[in-house]
Amino acid sequence: MKPAAFEYFAPKSVEEAILLLAADDQACPLAGGQSLAPMMNLRLARPSALIDLNRIVDLAGVTEREDRLLIGAMTRQAELLRNPLVTRRAPLVAQALALVGHPATRARGTMGGSLSNADPAAELPVVMLALDAEFILRGPSGERRIKVEDFLIGMFETAIGPGELLIAIDIPSARSDDVSVFLEISRRHGDFAVVSVAANLSLADGLICTSARLALGGTAPAPLRCKTAEAVLVGQELSDRVISDCVDAIDPATIEMESHGASKAYRLQATRVLTRRALQAARLRSGAAA
Amino acid sequence: MIGSRTLRVEDMRFLRGEGCYVADRQLPFMAEAMIVRSPHAHAHIVKIDLTKALAMPGVLAAVAARDLPASVKPIPCRIPTHGDVTPFLQPILAHDVVRYVGEPVAVVVAATRALAEDAAELVDIEWDTLPQITTVQDAARADTVRIHERGNVATAWSIDIGDVDVAFEAASVKITHKFKTGRQTGLPLETRGILASYDSGRRYLEVFGPTKIPHINRRMLAAMLDIPEGSIRFVEPDVGGSFGVRGEFYPEDFLVPWLSMRLRTPIRWIEDRFEHFAAINHSRQAEFEVTASADADGRLTAFELHLMSDMGAYMRTHGDVVPSYIAAGFTGPYRVRNYRAKASALLTNKSPTGTIRSPGTFEANFARERMVDMLAEKLGMDSVELRRKNLIRPTELPWKVGTIGGGHPTVYDSGDFPAIFERALTEFGWTTAPACADGRTGRGISVSVEPSALGVFESARIDIGVDGFVRVVTGCTSQGQGQETILAQVAAETLTVPIDRIAVIHGDTGEIAFGGGTNASRAAVMAGNAVHAAAVSVKEKALRAVAIKLECVETDLVLQNGRVEIAGAPGSGLALGEVARLLLPGDPQLLPSSEARVQPDHGGLTATNMVRGVPSGTSVFAVHLAEVEVDRELGLIRVKRLLVACDIGRAINPMIVEGQVVGGAIQGLGCALLEEITHDEQGQLQTATLADYLVPNSYDAPTVKAVIIEQALSPSNPLGVKGVGEVGPTGVGAAIGNAIADALQVQDCIDELPISPERLLRAMGGLAA
């Protein structure tokens, strides 16, 4: 479990990093290294060079701008978890991060690293889809901003182009009538999710659902928004019947993934149960708030 | 000292990061080895081309089977139990056919491990793949692929005790059910590793890293290398766990020392986690068909077992002992005298198997105890009552089952099973009323007998220096269990010396000539009694010497506070260090007169003792109780409480005993719910990382209550102790299985371990096929 030989660069600025990345299409940026390093040790990843982003100070940090939250790609998961801005303005992120790995992996692991890796079982991509996040990428030809649906393309696949770097994630701040719930099934605490559900709802007066985003993880190669199920919720009170209709609207065909010990049938059932429980929890939380 | 909760003397160095494991050792000019392993489950090796690997800068050697000395034979089976397994033994390196993914086919040695891994990629092998067998059902078919020339059935045997047919005929309830237990391994935190260093001038080979049974493996290596056993020294460094898997003679145990001799340079091989999952011995995978009967009063009358055990691709060091234990101990702690079994050890194209903690017993307890609960339901009887009625009575001990497991007669030597059963129920707060009929919460019981302290002998030496410091040298080994503490306690008890003046040396063939090692829960019993015997011998020697010196009789003397004193006169006599000086060879103090011309040869204050084992070892009766909560929609299981009660005769260190039981119970929980090595239909290993092979973590571990009972001293040994290492896991699968069935209020659906969420939902019929 020793990696194949590679070169190592430790740039001090984003510009320098982009130049290095653009110069070598087999080079790979190194963020927290919690997935990349093991993959290199198993020789499943064989980058020709590592562009270590850990010395680029302005890639880390969380800033609030009006009704949005800008999270630097190199912000550590542990830092996000203890940042009051995140707890208040992006509670869905905080909920999910508590289930991401362990204190040791969160101390190194970053927001941008996890999202760029796009593991189909990871929690953060599902959360970003539920939050309608935008991704800021910078490359040799400048900066661009893309929607989460366009960023997460497939299994370990994103829209990051050659020489491009994920700089920051821009998410709308939670408003007072927003309720969000993240639930997952993992065999053990801290493991990647078998399936996960992120529900991000607006409940007018804590009652009528005015908008809904339901994102599912572990069902398809990339996180999936369940628009038919969302449509059932909008304009409705979260009654048992509406919740049940919403759950029924999850199409079995959306389940593409399967693995030993978690077949499509199990994933479908688990997704439906988690969705129901997430909506019930949302109802309970908004009730508590109202 | 015996019986005190002495803090573990080894913990200080482990907690400070001062432990020294094989990977911490480096020697000048040391090179590193990488094993090239088969990517196929079954294939002909058409050609192995090493030229590119050999040409790579930094590479010292690349070898294949053709390079091995002609004298090298396949790895012998140490315990052939149910017949000759010679046709099924594993070669050190595969020469014409590979039979499992991960089988060693070549070795590359380079200046660093990274270079060796690079070079391994340059080894060019041409394969001709063959159809593979991955299940025992397929292996048993007559018209199938033959993994070995002699077929796929390594051994088959039967047991027939009493009259099962008559019992079945007369029974008022008789049920048959099938069970499966999954493939698992011991998963020590530290992978295996060997550092071999050959001094060609002195013709002396030192091997760091072997553990569990170094003396026996040294003998095997000497035979394979065709060099004197005495020219090899095996040294056990600190070891990060074994759980049964570290004692086989593995291919690397030959390859690394042999390469060091061949290259005349130290060679180190540190197994990485990825190869560990294919290279380490697996265990537990078996299929059971059990029939059990009872009469109308709830008296168990007979068991019948059909067992098919999945041995993997070869019969290795431990042969068929695991299925042997399953079949031999299947009747458990019940007064059942009618028992019939047909067992077979079948070969498949998967990693070879051996022992892991509670070998065979964990699996057998699951199948039997689930059957007992099913019988209780059929009888309309409370499962506690059914067990109560059928446990072996104290007056019936020793109970001879009449079977032989792994070459040992199955005998339960001592204890009061019913009393311990009642005590366990009380400690758990088990009430007669059902726990809670909410369909979520359930309770389960397992009763079992765990054999321990197997093996022929153990040896120990005690040396007391003129400085008064004590060295205890033992033939047993330690993989973290606490031998350095408990053996010091045993010595301290007799020698009346504080523990910080006692050093325990273990696992070093250069220090002691004989050793049986640490396995089968034997260290406390066998090494403990050997140390005790040596301490008694040293004490007697000291008393004799002081009696001569003080011109008194030995019966006037006592050993207390590390001094041999005249009884009733504290401070008189000599400290043990002074006695050691008295007994130094050539020391003139004990000369009969100053004119005597012959210098005495006192031989030092030292003694070496051997203790013999009882063939059947000692047995520990254990009760496991579990309470679980089942999420019926998701198939998730939360273990709320786990209790293990056992009679261990005498606890040398109750804290260490509890640690063994609690840790073992958590390991059992992994075996019950999480741990499973899987292969796909092509025989590819699917669980080769710690993200795939799941062991319990601290978040998910419930509180385990260990009820340690010192009720019946074992009659098998002077200290009266019983082995406790494998009691923890043994009944956990059974108790959890029964608790889940109790929660679901459906008895016949839990029949496969581990119980994964999906498996549970399917068993409940709660998931579309």
Interface residues (C-beta under 8 A of the other chain):
Chain A: M1 K2 P3 A4 A5 P38 L42 R43 I185 R187 R188 H189 G190 D191 F192 H260 G261 A262 S263 A265 Y266 Q269 A270 V273 L274
Chain B: T112 R113 A114 E117 D118 D272 R273 F274 E633 L634 G635 L636 L674 E676 T678 Q686 T689 A691 L694 P696 N697 Y699 D700 S756 P757 E758 R759 L761 G766 L767 A768 A769
